[in-house]
Amino acid sequence: MPISNLDARISAPTDLPNDGPETPEASQRREHLRFDKVFAVRVESLLFGDLVCIARNVSAGGMFLEVADPLPLGATVRICFPVPDGSGEVVAVGEVKNHYFINYVQSGVTKAVAGMAVRFTSFESDSHRILEDCLGRLRVLH
């Protein structure tokens, strides 16, 4: 199923808490520019099957994937997604590096988000260039 058809089926929360601006020390540690855009991605794993996740905080080095049941640390995944500005599709291979379980209160209601950080290890065809070009055009976070 094409990713574009998945967008209509996925209801991604857009009300995650903002921790405020990063300190200069934190921004200097960033290796890659990134953007925070919410969109669907397809994640493929030979060992764990296929799943659809919500991508957040994307950079040329990796991305945070919102998913209720993160894959094990060290799992190898193949991630397929159209870049948010519609200029192409990215296919990247990566490794699950971290798990995140975030609980917060918003408007008096307790909410939770779970996910995993994936570091890209390689790209298929022209995907790295497509992603870099998109990062250069979109508003980026440091």
C-alpha positions in Angstrom: 0.0 0.0 0.0 1.5 3.4 -0.9 2.4 5.6 2.0 0.1 8.4 0.6 -2.9 6.1 1.3 -1.8 5.6 4.9 -1.9 9.2 5.8 -5.7 9.3 5.9 -5.8 6.2 8.2 -3.3 7.5 10.8 -4.3 10.0 13.4 -1.0 11.4 14.7 -1.2 13.5 17.9 0.1 17.0 17.1 0.0 18.2 20.7 3.2 16.8 22.1 4.8 19.0 24.8 7.5 21.4 23.8 10.4 21.4 26.2 11.4 24.9 25.2 14.4 26.1 23.3 17.6 24.0 23.5 20.6 25.3 25.3 23.6 26.4 23.1 25.5 23.4 24.4 22.7 21.0 23.2 22.5 22.6 19.7 26.2 22.4 19.3 26.1 18.6 19.8 23.7 18.2 16.8 25.5 16.5 14.0 22.8 17.2 11.4 20.1 19.8 10.8 16.6 18.4 11.4 13.0 19.3 10.9 10.0 18.4 13.0 7.2 17.4 10.6 4.6 14.7 11.4 4.1 12.2 8.6 3.6 8.4 8.0 6.5 6.1 7.2 6.6 2.4 6.5 9.1 0.4 8.5 10.2 -3.0 7.3 12.1 -5.6 9.3 13.0 -9.1 8.2 12.7 -10.3 11.8 9.8 -8.3 13.1 7.6 -7.7 10.0 6.3 -4.4 8.6 4.6 -1.6 10.5 3.5 2.0 9.9 4.9 4.7 12.3 4.7 8.4 12.7 7.9 10.2 11.9 9.0 13.2 13.9 12.3 15.1 14.2 13.9 13.9 11.0 17.6 14.6 10.1 20.0 13.2 7.5 21.4 11.0 10.3 18.2 9.4 11.5 14.7 10.0 12.9 12.3 9.5 15.8 9.5 7.2 15.1 6.4 7.3 17.2 5.1 3.7 17.7 3.3 2.0 20.6 5.6 -1.0 20.7 9.2 -0.1 19.6 11.3 -2.7 18.0 14.2 -4.1 20.0 17.4 -2.0 20.4 19.8 -3.0 17.6 17.1 -4.1 15.2 17.9 -3.4 11.6 15.0 -1.6 9.7 14.3 -0.3 6.3 12.3 2.9 6.3 10.4 4.2 3.3 8.7 7.6 3.1 7.9 10.5 0.8 9.7 13.6 1.9 7.2 16.1 3.3 7.6 18.7 0.5 6.7 16.0 -2.1 10.0 16.2 -4.0 10.8 12.5 -3.8 10.9 9.3 -1.8 13.5 8.2 0.7 14.5 4.6 1.4 16.9 4.3 4.2 18.3 1.4 6.2 18.9 2.0 9.9 19.4 0.7 13.4 17.1 1.2 16.4 19.4 3.1 18.9 17.0 4.3 21.7 13.5 3.8 23.1 11.5 6.7 24.5 8.4 6.5 26.7 7.0 10.0 27.4 4.2 10.8 29.8 2.8 14.3 30.1 -0.2 16.2 31.2 -2.0 18.6 28.8 -5.1 20.5 29.8 -5.5 18.3 32.9 -5.4 15.1 30.8 -2.5 12.6 31.2 -1.2 11.5 27.8 1.6 9.2 26.7 3.8 8.7 23.6 6.2 5.9 22.9 8.7 5.6 20.1 12.2 4.7 19.0 15.2 6.6 17.6 16.6 5.1 14.4 20.1 6.0 13.1 20.4 5.7 9.3 23.3 3.5 8.2 22.8 3.6 4.5 20.4 4.9 1.8 19.1 3.3 -1.4 19.6 5.0 -4.8 19.4 8.8 -4.6 17.6 8.9 -1.2 20.4 10.6 0.7 20.5 13.5 -1.8 16.7 13.8 -1.8 16.6 14.0 2.0 19.5 16.5 2.2 17.8 18.7 -0.5 14.5 18.6 1.4 16.2 19.5 4.7 17.7 22.5 3.0 14.3 23.7 1.8 12.2 23.1 4.9 12.4 25.1 8.2 15.0 23.2 10.3 15.6 22.9 14.0 19.1 22.7 15.3 
